[in-house]
C-alpha cells in the first residue's frame, strides 16, 4: 500500500544504489528522478543538473516532491552509465479531511 500525505505536504523520495556483486554503495554516472502525477503530467530531474536532486552520501539520494495534486503519484529513480538500474514506488496525496484555519 502506498504511503499517504496531505495535499501541499513535501514527500521525501529516497533511493540507495549498491554494487550488485560487492554490496558497496556506488554513485552511478547519471541519476535521474522521474515523477508522474495524478493528472498524468511527467517530469524528470537529473542529479548535477537539477539542484533539487540531492546526494546525501555515496549511493544515497533524495528528492522532495510537493504533493500539490490529490491522488496517486508514481516516482522512479533511474541510473545509467557505470551502474544501471531502476526503482519505482508510489504515494498518495489526500485532500485535507477538514478545512485548515
VOVOFI-203177 format. One record per residue: residue in one letter; z negated, x, y of N, C-alpha, C in turn. Coordinates in steps of 0.1 Angstrom, whole numbers, plus 5000, padded with zeros to 4 digits. Layout:
N
aZXYZXYZXY...
//
This chain:
101
x500050084988500050005000500050095012x500750055022500850125035499550115043x499250215051498150205060498550115072x497550055077497749955089497050005101x497749985112497350035126497649925136x496849915147497149815157498349865166x499049765171500249795180499749885192x500549985194500250075205499450195201x498850195189498050305184498850425180x498450545182499150665177498850675162x499850705154499750725140500150875137x499150945132499451085128500051095115x501351145115502051165102502151315099x501651345087501451495083502351525071x502551655069503251705058502751845055x502851885042502452015038503652065029x504152185032505252245024504652365016x504952365003504452464994505652524986x505552644983506552704973506252644960x507352594953507252534940506852624929x507052754931506652844920505252904922x504952944934503653014936502552914941x502952804947501952714953501552754967x502052864972501752914985502352834996x501652815007502152735019503352815024x504352745028505552805033506152735046x506852805054507552745065509052745062x509652625060511052615058511752655071x513052685069513952735080514052625091x514252495086514452385095513452265090x512652215099511752105096512151985105x512551875099512951755106512051635103x511551565113510751445111511651325116x511751225107512551115110511750985109x512050885117511350755116512450645116x512050535110512850415110511850305114x512050245126511050135129511450005124x510649895126510949765120512249705126x512749755137513949695143515149775138x514949865128516049945122516550055132x515650095141516050205150515550335144x516450425142516150555136516050665147x515150765144515050875153514851005145x515251115150515051245143514451345153x513551425149512851525157512751655149x513251765155513251895148512251985154x511452055145510552155149511252265156x510652305168511252415176512152365186x512552235185513452175195512652065202x511951985194511051875200509651915200x509051925211507651975213506651885206x507051765202506051675196505951695181x506851775175506651815161505851945161x504551925156503552035158503352105144x503352235145502952325134501452355136x500652315126499252335127498852475121x499552515110499352645104500552655094x500652765087501752785078501852675068x503052605068503352495059502752365063x501952355074501352225078501852185091x502452065091503052005103502551865105x502651815118502351675121503151625133x503251495133503951425144503151295147x502951265159502151135162503151035167x503350925160504150815163503450715171x503950665182503350555189503850425183x503050355176503550225170503650115180x504750105186504950005197505749885192x506149875179506849765173506049725161x505649595160504949545148505849535136x505249575125506049565112505849695104x506749715094506649835086507549945091x506950055093507650185098507750275086x508850345085509150445075509250575082x508750685076508950815081509250915070x509951015073510351115063510351255069x509851345062509951485065510951555056x511951625063512951695055512851845059x513051925049513052075051514352125045x514952225052516152285047516152435050x517052505044517052655046516452725034x515452805038514752885028514152805017x513552695021512952595012513552465015x513752385004514352245006513452145000x513452025006512751915000512551805010x511851695006511651585015510451505010x509751435019508651355017508751225025x508651115019508850985027507550895024x507150835035505950745035506250625044x505250535045505350425054504050385059x504050305070502750255076503150125082x502150035085502349905091501649905105x502349845114501849825127501549675129x500349635132500049495133499749455148x500049335151499649275164498149265165x497549285176496049265177495649125172x494549115165494048985160493548895171x493148945182492748865193493148945206x493148865217493548935230492649045234x493249145239492449265244492149235259x490849245263490549215276490449345284
//
